[in-house]
């Protein structure tokens, strides 16, 4: 998907089951983070840091060409922006994007971003009981509006010339009750070291900070921090990258083929289009040095998605797949094909 219009077209033309490859939601420590979010209360801040190697040489160098990839913050950033939304309250949508970055070290091609900091605001949708602003649709460019809605501030720090790092991916989500963190190893690591924590949960102790003394509180009074290791199958580590995420994503797809009407954790075209819209806004923000209102790109999507949902309830007949198998070939056909 190179643009929001492409995503809208896919929403209309997609078959009964269509999943987009946004695999970060399937990385085992990141899945644990998503499952633990209720313990930290309403999430207020999400931060993702990816320090990694430069773009590799892929077919036709498409990933080093903004015209083919949409830009680094579309091709690479869509995974992060999808994960941001999963950390936010259900129904929250991206509103404003501000990004700084550019081409500093790699020089693959003119204008290909190799480092960036991106700040994205996610807010409750219009009509949400937490959002009392009834005038939002009249002029969403007015910064004095929406002050009563819940806002989650999400920050991405991306460097494409920092492969000498312990973790390639570090994620934290902070709520009023605490903070949860998850880590994924650098690419090239093929062994899961169970002695090293890759997940951390810190819960605050109830305290009246308005009556706190001038001296910092003692460590034992501010809360407990738990560290643990979320296991990743060594066979998956050796088979590919992303800590087994692609395998778990395909496993989820196989289950969805067997039970098309059951809930699943696959990324839909709608999910992907939202993440691409944020990436395009971030690219524009860097290029034009301004805050970009991503809702301008998303206008009309809700109507399209609603129309599609009404026609996407018919069950599909697909061959059964052994989802327990460590290697499975997914051969699916549409009803018309059969």
N, C-alpha and C positions, 0 to 999 in steps of 0.2 A: 504494500500500500504506500503510494508516494504522496498521497494527499487526501484530504477529507472527502472530496468528491468521489475518489476511488472507493473509499470505505462505504460511502452511502450506496454506491452501485452494488457492492458486494452484499450489503444488507438486503437489498432488493432481490438479488439474483442467487444468493446462497441457497443450497439445498436444505434438507431436513436436519442434517448435522454438519456443522462447519466450525472448526476450531482453529484459532490463530496461535502460532508458536511464540507465545510470551511465557518463557519457561522459568523466569525467576521465582514466580509464585510456587514452583514445584521443588525448589532446592530444599532439602530436608530441614536445615536450621531456620530457613525463612518461613517454611510452613509452620514450624513450631512457634515462631514469633507471631504469626497471624493468629494462631490458636490461643495465644496467651494474652492478646491485646485487652480482653475484658478486665484482667487483673490490674491494669494500670489506670483504669478509669477512662473518661473521655479523652481521646488522643488530641493533643494540642500541637505537637511538633513531630515531624518525621525527617530523619536525615539519612541519606545514602552517600557513602563514599566508595567510589570505585577507582582504584589506582592499579593500572594495568599496562600491558605492552601496546605498541602501536598496531594499527590495522594490519592484518595479514594480507598476503597477495591472494585474492580470490578471483574467480572466473571473470575475465575482462576488467579486473580491478574496479568492479562496480561499487565496492564499498569505499573507494577513494575518489568517487566522483559524485559531487552533490546533485547533479542532474539525474543520476540513476538511483541514488540512495535517499534523496531528500535532505541529506546533511547528517553529520554525526549525531546530532541531538534528535533526529528522527530514527535513523537506522539503529543507533546504539541506545539512545535515550528512551525510546518507546518502552523498553523493558522496565526501566526505573519508574517512569511516569505511571505505568500500569500498577506497579507495586505500591506507589504512593496512594493511589485511589483505594486499593484494598485495605490500607491501614486507616482510612478515614471512615466516618459514620456512613452507613448504607445510604446511597442516594446522593452523597456529596459529589459536586462537580467542580472541575477546575475553572477558576475565574480569571485571575491575572497571573502573568508570567513576566519575570524580569531575569535576564541572563547577561553574564559577562564572560568573555573568553575569546578564543581565536586560534590562530595557527602560530605556534611559538617554536617548536622543536622539530617536528616530524617532516613538514614540508612535502607531503605526498602530492598535493595538487593545490593550486591557488584556492583559498577560501575554505579548505577542509579543517574544521575545528579539531584541535588535539588537546584542548583543556577548556573547562568551563565550570562556572558556578551558576546554578539555576535555582531561583526561588519561585515556587508555585503556591498560590493560595487556593485551597479547596473550601467550598462553602455549601451549606444546606441548600437543597433545591427550592425554588419558589413553591410556597404552599406548605412547606415543612412546619410543624408546630413550633420548632425552635426558631423559626425565622418570622418575625412579626412585621417585617417591612413589606407593605402591600404595593409599594410604588416601584419595585425593582424593574419590572418589565417596561416601565415608561421610559427610564433612562438609566441603564446599568453602567453608564460611564461616570455617573456622579459619585465621587469617592465619599461623600457624606452619607450615602445610603448604606444599607446592609449591616449597620453596626450592631444590630440585635441578633444576627445570624451567627451560628457557630463557624469559626474559621480554623482550619488546620494549615499551619505553615510548613511546607515541605521544601527541603533543600537538597540539591544534588551537588556533589563535588566530584568532578570527573577529571582524571589525568590519564592521557594515553602515552605517557613516557615515565611511568613509575612502577615498572614491573619488579623492581627490587623491593618487594613488600612482603610482609608476613601474610596478610590477608589481601586478596584482590577485592573483596566485597565486604563492607561493614555497614550494617543497618541498625538504626536506633529509632524507637518510638517512645515519646514521653507524654504521660498523662498526669492528671492531678494527683494520682495515687502512687506513681512510680515510673520506672523506665525499664524497657525490655530491649535487649540487643542480640544480634545474631551476626555470625561471621562465616564467610566461605573462603577456602584456601585459594592461593594463587593458581592460575592455570599451570599445568605441568606437574602438579602434585598428584601422584597416582596411588598414594597410600593414606588411609584414614587413621590419623594419630589420635587414639582415644584418650591419651594423657593430656591433650590440650583442649580446654573448654572452647566451644564455639557458640555458646548461648549463655546469656546472663540476664537475670531478673532482679531488679532492685525495687523494693516496696518501702514507701516512706512511713515513718511512725507518725501517728496523729500528734500535732503540735500547734500551739497557738503562736504563730510567728509574729503577731502584733505585740506580744508581750515578751518576746525573746530578748535576752541580754545582749550587750555589745559584743561579748566574746563568742566565737564560733561554738556551736554545740559539740559535745563529745561524740565520737564516732558511734558509740553503742546506742546513742539516743536517737539517731536520725533514720534508722531503718536497717533492714537486712538485705544483703546481696547474695544471691545464689548463683553459682556457676555450675554448668554441666556440659557434657558432650552429647550432641545429637548424632547418633551413628550414621555413617554413609557406607554402603556396601563397597568393599574394595574392588569387587568385580566391575561395578559401575564406574568407579574412579578410573580404573584402567581402560575401560571401554571408550570413554569420551570425556568431554569437559562439562562444566556446570554442575559438578558434584552429583551426577545421576539425575539431574532435573529432566532431561529429555526422555529418559526411560519412564519416569513417573508420569510425565505428561502423556506419553503414548499409552501407558497403562490406564490412565484416566479416560483417554479416548476410546480404548477398547471396551471399557465398562460402559461408556455412554452408547457405544454401538449396540451392546446387548440390552441396555435399558434406556432407550432414547428419551423417555419422559421423566426419568429420575434426575434429581439435582446433581450437578457435577461442578468441578472446579476448573473447567476449561475456559480459556479466554475466548469470548465471543467477538464477532466482527464489531459490535458496538463498543466493547472494551478496547479493542485495538484502535478504532477510529478516535476515541477519546485520547488515547496515549499519543497517537500521531499528531493530533491537533495541538497538544501541548508541545511536542517536539518542533512543529512548524512555528509555533509562537516563540519558542526559545531561539530558534535560528533567526527569526525576524528581529527579536529583541537585541541580539548581539550585533546584527548587521546595522540596525537603525538606532541603537543605543537608547531604547525607550522601553517603558512598560507596555506590554501587549495584552489586550483583553481577549482571552481565548474564546469567549462566548461568541465573538463575531464569526469565528470559524465553525462553531457548533450550531449556529442558528438553523433550525429546520430538522436537525437530527432526531429530536424526540418524536416528531410526527412520523418520520420514516420508520423508526424503530417500532413504534406502536403498530403501524400497518403491517410490518413484517411479523410481529409476534402473533397477530391474529391468524396468520396463515401457516404458522410453524408448529402446529400441535399434532399433526398426523404422524402416527408411528411408522417407522421405516423397517422393512424386513432386511436384515443383514445376516451374514453367516456368523455363527457363534465363534468366539475367539477364546483360546485358553489364556485368560489373563494372569494365570499363575506362572506361565512359562517365562523364563528370563529372556528369551528371544522369540518374538512373535511377528509374523508378517501380516500387516493389516490390509486385507483385501475386501473392500466394501463396494457394494453396488447400489444404485438407486432402484426404486420400485419399477421405474420405466425400463431399466436395463434388464431386470429379471423377467 
